Amino acid sequence: MKTTAFAGYQYVNENYVADGLRCNPVQQGVSKCSPYPDSRKAYDIDANWHLFRLGLGVDADIGNGFYFQGEAVAIPAGYYDAEATIIYQAPALGPAPNVVSDGTGAYGFQAEGILTYDVTENFTIGAGGRYWWFNSGEVPTTYAASTVFPLLKSSKTEVTSERYGLIAEAKYRF
């Protein structure tokens, strides 16, 4: 078995676009929620994560052609910034981008592992999984950011990003 320790930087960009807006029946006519057609873009956000990573990796020969590779990563520090455009409220919030968040204090963790099997000397198959979780911490957020008199929100915004998935592979070595 071989164990490694590492430190590094990771950049993650996420872009989300939503079409249309539906309101709960109790919100219609009471709050600021009004339906927006599905054929029109209602919301667009471009978020960036700058993360400091500290991790441990392991490569293990389990025997009989089986191998395990894995990583566990702590993210003790990071920076989060995002620019959002809430299009259905553009008259009140101004042109794009009309909501801006940025600040330090991001943190999280990541884990991944894969179990492989040598079918032959040259052919290997494997399966595993991956999980990532990030939190921005509380970051200052400005509404109507692109107007002459931006509105500052007194409370801060907190954003969480979570990703997970399965890994399947087949390798042939020449």
Buried (B, 14 or more C-beta within 10 A) or exposed (E): EEEEEEEEEBEBEBEEEBEBBEBEEEEEEEEEBEEBEEEEEBBBBBBBBBBBBBBEBBEBEEEEEEBBBBBBBBBEBBBBBBBBBBBBBEEEBBEBBBBBBBBEBBBBBBBBBBBBBBEEEEEBEBEBBBEBBBBBBBBBBBBBBBBEEBBEBEEBBBBEBEEEEEEEEEEEEE
